[in-house]
């Protein structure tokens, strides 16, 4: 399983690029900064998620001066060939995305996760530890879909119901709801409670399975015996429907739902110390890497596949000892690595590609 071929047209700085990585081992993109190494990983990530890990604006992925960008990937799931095609079209007000898997539009997030599960770590990957709750929720959402592709249906149902409830709250414009609006709000609130309970249960289950894996990877990376704690933190107490009732005044003035899984967090600790505020930079980076490696192994355990591993300029952020330990911990399977610096001495890639040779 993995990526066998990648074709780009008008993507970022590339007019055209054909990229063929090693199918089972490490391929290194080794070239100076500004040659598009990260853009190649971004294109691979876009095939798996229909999104970018660098920007929230899809138009940023389209080459300057062009209106359409294309990303085409040939994947293999054991013996099955899968073609994934992404087309980005720049419009006057927004950019549209058209995704096809073997010529068919994917029906859910699970269809994409099933085609190309992947794990990515970038220099900004430490934000999952260092920054706000949205970073940890995003990490968890991606992991849930990769661990069990059917979870994508729950995630999308939650997003749809939340959007409907928020639309009704915005329509109130801070006023008290009429009787008909109140009835409609109660319907959406009850649906919201049901899907929230389902989503939170899945999140808690995955985090419970993830914790021992993260602890092991952290201890090997950092070479110490600190215990990693991963605790799910809800944004409400007691019954969720009752909590929504209590927060209704706040919700209608703000125009959105202020409680629920969309506001929850994950508390990360090292021997009881909150990693976000009390861990050193080295501890935070090791924990962030351990989270990715632990999630990668959990997907392997649950689905029996090796996700594609993307490492973007990771070794420049690590000291030599941590670099060597990370190399020893890299999982089996296909890995894409970018760097502008000499490779760690312990790395023996199957292929090294200089993207500067593809520059016009």
C-alpha positions in Angstrom: 0.0 0.0 0.0 1.2 3.5 -0.7 1.9 6.2 -3.3 3.4 5.0 -6.5 3.2 8.2 -8.6 2.4 11.8 -8.2 1.7 14.3 -11.0 1.3 18.1 -10.4 0.1 20.8 -12.8 0.1 24.4 -11.8 0.5 23.5 -8.2 2.4 26.1 -6.1 5.6 26.9 -8.0 5.4 23.8 -10.2 4.2 24.2 -13.8 4.5 20.4 -14.1 6.1 17.7 -11.9 6.1 14.0 -12.1 7.3 12.4 -8.8 7.9 8.6 -8.3 8.9 7.8 -4.7 10.3 4.5 -3.5 7.2 2.3 -2.8 8.4 0.6 0.4 11.1 2.7 2.0 12.5 6.2 2.6 12.6 8.7 -0.2 14.4 12.0 0.6 13.8 15.3 -1.2 17.1 16.9 -0.7 17.5 20.4 -2.3 17.8 24.1 -1.3 15.0 26.0 0.3 12.6 27.5 -2.2 12.6 24.5 -4.6 9.2 23.1 -3.6 10.0 20.2 -1.3 7.2 21.1 1.2 4.8 21.7 -1.7 5.3 18.1 -2.8 4.3 16.8 0.7 1.4 19.3 0.7 0.1 17.8 -2.6 0.3 14.3 -1.2 -1.5 15.5 1.9 -4.2 17.1 -0.3 -4.8 13.8 -2.0 -5.5 12.2 1.4 -7.6 15.0 2.9 -8.7 17.4 0.2 -7.0 20.1 2.3 -3.6 21.7 3.0 -1.5 21.5 6.2 0.0 24.9 5.3 -3.0 27.1 4.6 -6.7 27.4 5.0 -7.1 29.1 1.6 -7.2 26.6 -1.2 -6.3 29.3 -3.7 -2.8 29.4 -2.2 -2.1 26.0 -3.7 -2.7 27.3 -7.3 0.3 28.5 -9.2 0.4 32.3 -9.4 -1.1 33.5 -12.6 -3.1 30.3 -13.2 -6.7 29.5 -12.6 -6.6 25.7 -12.3 -4.3 23.4 -10.4 -4.3 19.6 -10.6 -2.9 16.8 -8.4 -3.0 13.3 -9.6 -1.9 10.3 -7.6 -1.6 6.5 -8.3 -2.0 4.5 -5.1 -2.0 0.8 -4.4 -4.0 -0.9 -1.7 -2.4 -4.3 -1.7 -3.1 -5.4 -5.3 -5.8 -2.8 -5.9 -4.9 0.2 -8.0 -6.5 3.5 -6.9 -6.4 6.7 -8.9 -7.0 9.9 -6.9 -7.5 13.2 -8.7 -7.8 16.7 -7.2 -8.7 19.8 -9.2 -8.6 23.3 -7.7 -10.3 26.0 -9.7 -9.9 29.7 -8.7 -13.1 31.7 -8.8 -13.9 35.3 -8.3 -14.9 34.8 -4.6 -13.6 31.4 -3.7 -11.8 28.3 -4.9 -13.6 25.1 -5.7 -12.2 21.7 -5.1 -13.2 18.6 -7.1 -12.0 15.3 -5.8 -12.3 11.9 -7.5 -11.4 8.4 -6.3 -11.3 6.0 -9.3 -13.4 8.5 -11.2 -16.1 8.7 -8.5 -16.7 11.5 -6.0 -15.9 10.3 -2.5 -19.0 10.2 -0.4 -17.4 10.8 2.9 -14.2 11.6 4.8 -13.8 7.8 5.3 -13.5 7.3 1.5 -10.4 9.5 1.5 -8.9 8.0 4.6 -9.4 4.6 3.1 -7.6 5.6 0.0 -4.4 7.0 1.5 -4.0 7.0 5.3 -1.0 9.1 6.3 0.9 10.6 9.2 2.7 14.0 8.9 5.1 15.9 11.0 6.3 19.4 10.2 8.2 22.0 12.2 4.8 23.4 13.2 3.8 20.0 14.4 4.8 20.9 17.9 1.7 23.2 17.9 -0.3 20.1 18.9 1.4 20.4 22.3 2.3 24.1 22.5 -0.8 25.9 21.1 -4.5 26.0 21.6 -7.2 23.3 21.7 -8.0 23.5 18.0 -4.6 22.0 17.2 -5.3 18.9 19.4 -8.9 18.6 18.0 -7.5 18.6 14.4 -5.0 16.0 15.3 -7.6 13.8 16.9 -10.1 14.2 14.0 -7.5 13.1 11.5 -6.5 10.2 13.6 -10.1 9.0 14.2 -10.7 8.8 10.4 -7.5 6.9 9.8 -8.0 4.4 12.7 -11.5 3.6 11.5 -12.8 5.0 8.2 -16.4 4.6 9.4 -15.8 7.3 12.0 -15.8 9.8 9.1 -19.6 9.4 8.9 -19.9 10.4 12.6 -17.6 13.4 12.2 -19.5 14.7 9.2 -22.8 14.2 10.8 -21.6 16.1 13.8 -20.4 19.0 11.6 -23.7 19.1 9.7 -25.9 19.2 12.8 -23.6 21.8 14.5 -23.8 23.9 11.4 -27.6 23.8 11.3 -27.9 24.6 15.0 -25.5 27.5 14.6 -27.4 28.8 11.6 -30.6 28.9 13.7 -28.8 30.7 16.5 -27.4 33.3 14.1 -30.9 33.9 12.7 -32.1 34.9 16.2 -29.8 37.9 16.1 -29.7 37.9 19.9 -33.5 37.9 20.4 -35.5 35.3 22.3 -36.7 32.5 20.0 -40.4 32.3 19.0 -42.3 29.2 19.9 -41.7 27.7 16.4 -38.0 28.6 16.6 -37.8 27.1 20.0 -39.3 23.8 18.8 -36.8 23.7 15.9 -33.9 24.6 18.2 -34.9 21.7 20.6 -34.9 19.3 17.7 -31.4 20.4 16.6 -30.2 20.4 20.3 -31.4 16.8 20.8 -29.7 15.7 17.6 -26.6 17.5 18.6 -26.5 15.7 22.0 -26.9 12.3 20.4 -24.1 12.8 17.9 -21.9 14.5 20.4 -22.2 11.5 22.8 -21.2 9.2 20.0 -18.3 11.3 18.9 -16.9 11.8 22.4 -17.1 8.1 23.1 -15.0 7.4 20.0 -12.5 10.1 20.9 -12.1 8.8 24.5 -11.7 5.2 23.2 -9.0 6.2 20.7 -7.1 8.3 23.3 -7.1 5.4 25.8 -5.5 3.2 23.2 -3.1 5.9 22.1 -1.7 6.7 25.6 0.5 3.7 26.2 2.0 4.0 22.7 2.8 7.7 23.1 4.4 7.0 26.5 6.7 4.4 24.9 7.7 6.5 22.0 8.2 9.6 24.2 10.5 7.6 26.6 12.5 6.3 23.7 12.8 9.6 22.0 13.6 11.6 25.1 15.6 8.8 26.7 13.9 9.2 30.1 11.1 7.5 32.1 8.5 10.4 32.3 4.9 9.1 32.0 2.7 10.7 29.4 -0.8 11.6 30.4 -3.6 12.1 27.8 -6.9 13.2 29.3 -10.0 14.3 27.5 -11.5 17.5 28.7 -15.1 18.3 28.0 -16.4 21.9 27.7 -19.5 21.2 29.8 -20.5 19.5 33.0 -23.4 17.1 33.6 -26.0 16.4 31.0 -25.2 18.1 27.6 -28.8 19.0 26.8 -29.2 20.7 30.2 -25.9 22.5 29.7 -27.1 23.7 26.3 -30.3 25.1 28.0 -28.2 27.0 30.5 -26.0 28.4 27.8 -28.8 29.5 25.5 -28.7 33.2 26.3 -24.9 33.2 25.6 -25.4 31.1 22.5 -28.0 33.4 20.9 -26.0 36.5 21.6 -22.9 35.0 20.2 -24.7 33.3 17.3 -23.1 29.9 17.7 -23.0 26.9 20.0 -20.5 27.5 22.8 -20.5 24.0 24.4 -19.9 20.7 22.8 -17.1 18.5 21.2 -16.2 21.5 19.0 -14.9 23.2 22.1 -13.3 20.3 23.9 -9.6 19.8 24.6 -7.1 17.2 25.3 -4.8 17.7 28.3 -1.2 16.5 27.7 1.0 16.0 30.8 4.5 14.7 31.6 4.6 13.2 35.1 1.6 15.4 35.9 3.1 18.6 34.5 1.0 20.3 31.9 3.1 19.9 28.7 1.7 23.1 27.1 2.9 25.4 29.9 5.4 23.5 32.0 7.4 21.4 29.5 10.7 22.5 27.9 10.9 23.0 24.2 12.8 19.7 23.8 10.1 17.9 25.8 7.3 19.4 23.8 8.9 18.5 20.5 9.6 14.9 21.7 5.9 14.6 22.8 4.6 16.0 19.5 6.7 13.4 17.6 5.5 10.6 20.0 1.9 11.6 19.4 2.4 11.2 15.6 4.4 7.9 15.9 1.9 6.5 18.4 -1.0 7.4 16.1 0.8 5.9 13.2 1.2 2.6 15.1 -2.4 2.6 16.2 -3.6 2.8 12.6 -1.2 -0.1 11.8 -2.7 -2.2 14.6 -6.4 -1.4 13.9 -6.4 -1.5 10.1 -3.4 -3.7 9.2 -1.9 -1.1 6.9 1.2 1.0 6.9 0.2 4.7 6.6 2.4 6.9 4.4 4.7 8.9 6.7 5.6 12.5 5.8 8.5 14.2 7.6 8.9 17.9 6.5 12.3 19.4 7.6 12.1 17.5 10.9 15.7 16.9 11.5 16.6 20.6 11.4 14.6 21.0 14.6 16.2 18.1 16.5 19.5 17.7 18.2 21.7 14.8 16.8 20.8 12.4 19.6 17.0 12.9 19.1 17.6 12.6 15.3 19.3 9.3 15.7 16.6 8.0 18.1 13.9 9.1 15.7 15.6 7.2 12.8 15.6 4.1 14.9 11.9 4.5 15.6 10.7 5.2 12.1 8.0 2.6 11.2 8.2 0.2 8.3 6.6 1.3 5.1 6.8 4.2 2.8 8.3 7.5 4.1 8.9 10.9 2.4 11.4 13.2 4.0 12.3 16.7 3.0 15.5 18.5 4.0 17.8 21.3 2.9 20.6 20.1 5.2 22.9 17.1 5.1 21.1 13.9 6.2 21.8 12.4 9.6 24.6 9.9 9.3 22.4 7.0 10.4 19.9 7.5 7.6 20.1 5.2 4.6 17.3 6.3 2.1 16.3 4.2 -0.8 16.2 7.2 -3.0 17.3 10.8 -2.9 15.7 13.4 -5.3 17.0 16.9 -6.0 14.0 19.0 -6.8 16.2 21.9 -8.0 16.8 19.9 -11.1 13.0 20.2 -11.8 13.0 24.0 -11.6 12.4 25.9 -14.8 
